[in-house]
């Protein structure tokens, strides 16, 4: 049976993935790698894992070693920084466990922000490039549990042995229904107004320069058009509510 390590195991993706993979394969040994700065309330029992490793994503050697001890490494903790990703990959290419596989499998999770068209108007552009996971030459929103269910599917594939096909054939885009930033901003304003955080339940239009700091304005002003034909061929079917509905439930009690 394959062993699995989950980096970012206490996060929005890592925690439900562990629950789902243990439900699907209770005999698979699962290790959680979480930041040492995370509160000490976490334990193997609370996370539902067989082993817990405390560390940082900046410790290349520790991340690499932890990765090398497992057949499957799931990166649900850091998609922005190159070094921890490189360490996870390095570990899987130099595995230290005693399984029959000389190389393991990395399941890397990132977001639709990789595919923004760098627009600045905030307007929907139907002519923007649609990135299709079935096109190797080449915003929709996905419920977290739809993502987790598909991760279990991919984990099952990874457990079967060495990957088949080109590296580019192993990218999967998960999308449900096309959502405009205006509609999302409208529902966000309503949810925050209901909690007494926003003075108004109506969103307002602002110039690009005033739309936030850092990467935020580049995301909300641009388009991210994705089409997950390959994922759907693998059986992906969204089952959970749209973000426009789910946002009200998610923001009822979250500390802000």
Secondary structure, DSSP 4 states (H G I P E B T S, - for coil): ---EEEETTTSTTHHHHHHHHHHH-TTS-EEEEEETTS-TT--HHHHT-SEEEEE-TT-HHHHHHHHHTSSEEEE-S-SS-HHHHHHHHHHHHS--S-SS-SS-EEEE---GGGG-----S----TTSPPEETT-TT--EE--HHHHHHHHHHHHHHHTTSS--S-GGGG------EE--HHHHHHHHHHHHHHTTSSS-SS-----GGGS-STTHHHHHTS---EE-HHHHHTT----S--HHHHHHHHTTT---
